[in-house]
């Protein structure tokens, strides 16, 4: 029987990365579910182009944060700086 030793330092690193990914998920979700739609609805009621443009920005930020959180959760956080990762041509999330 093969018994592997536990690595407490690696466990703390993984827990820290999970907390970091959770923060990215939470901020991205709030931006895409609440802030962006609220500003776009305000732009429609006020007929304001400024509110509309500010309403699009939270969706862009949320998409970026959610993509970073996916990379951290899958263990591929080294690829965040790679252009193929951001263009979707990387095999990170392909099944």
C-alpha positions as a printed Julia matrix, in Angstrom:
95×3 Matrix{Float64}:
   0.0    0.0     0.0
   1.34   3.42   -0.95
   0.82   6.09    1.66
   1.56   9.68    0.77
   2.58  12.2     3.35
   0.44  15.25    3.75
   1.98  18.57    2.88
   0.67  21.23    5.28
   2.39  24.04    3.4
   0.81  22.96    0.12
  -2.54  22.74    1.87
  -2.26  26.35    3.01
  -1.25  27.45   -0.48
  -4.28  25.69   -1.97
  -6.57  27.18    0.67
  -5.17  30.64   -0.04
  -5.72  30.21   -3.76
  -9.28  28.98   -3.13
 -10.02  32.06   -1.03
  -8.52  34.3    -3.71
 -10.6   32.59   -6.41
 -13.73  32.94   -4.25
 -13.12  36.68   -3.91
 -12.77  37.02   -7.69
 -15.96  35.0    -8.19
 -17.87  37.08   -5.64
 -16.79  40.45   -7.03
 -17.41  39.31  -10.6
 -20.85  37.98   -9.75
 -21.91  41.16   -7.93
 -20.66  43.31  -10.79
 -22.44  41.27  -13.44
 -25.66  40.56  -11.54
 -26.3   43.84   -9.73
 -24.12  46.81  -10.64
 -24.1   46.47  -14.45
 -27.85  45.9   -14.85
 -28.67  48.67  -12.36
 -26.64  51.2   -14.34
 -28.12  50.08  -17.66
 -31.67  50.34  -16.25
 -30.79  53.81  -14.92
 -29.55  54.77  -18.37
 -32.83  53.7   -19.95
 -34.92  55.64  -17.45
 -32.77  58.78  -17.67
 -31.93  58.53  -21.39
 -28.29  58.95  -20.45
 -25.48  57.62  -22.61
 -23.03  58.07  -19.74
 -24.92  55.65  -17.49
 -25.13  53.19  -20.36
 -21.37  53.27  -20.95
 -20.71  52.96  -17.22
 -23.15  50.04  -17.21
 -21.1   48.12  -19.76
 -17.84  48.45  -17.82
 -18.93  46.21  -14.88
 -19.69  43.4   -17.34
 -16.18  43.68  -18.82
 -14.58  43.73  -15.37
 -16.76  40.83  -14.21
 -15.82  38.72  -17.21
 -12.14  39.3   -16.56
 -12.45  38.47  -12.86
 -14.46  35.32  -13.55
 -11.89  34.13  -16.1
  -9.07  34.71  -13.59
 -11.03  32.81  -10.92
 -11.51  29.89  -13.31
  -7.79  29.78  -13.98
  -6.97  29.82  -10.27
  -9.48  27.07   -9.49
  -8.25  24.81  -12.25
  -4.63  25.26  -11.16
  -3.6   27.01  -14.37
  -2.92  30.39  -12.83
   0.48  30.47  -14.53
  -1.3   30.87  -17.88
  -3.09  34.1   -16.93
  -0.44  36.14  -18.73
  -0.68  34.07  -21.91
  -2.59  35.59  -24.83
  -3.91  32.19  -25.98
  -5.59  31.81  -22.59
  -7.51  35.07  -22.99
  -8.45  34.36  -26.62
  -9.9   30.96  -25.66
  -7.46  29.04  -27.86
  -5.81  27.39  -24.89
  -6.89  23.86  -23.97
  -7.42  24.81  -20.33
 -11.21  24.59  -20.28
 -11.87  22.47  -23.36
 -13.3   19.01  -22.76
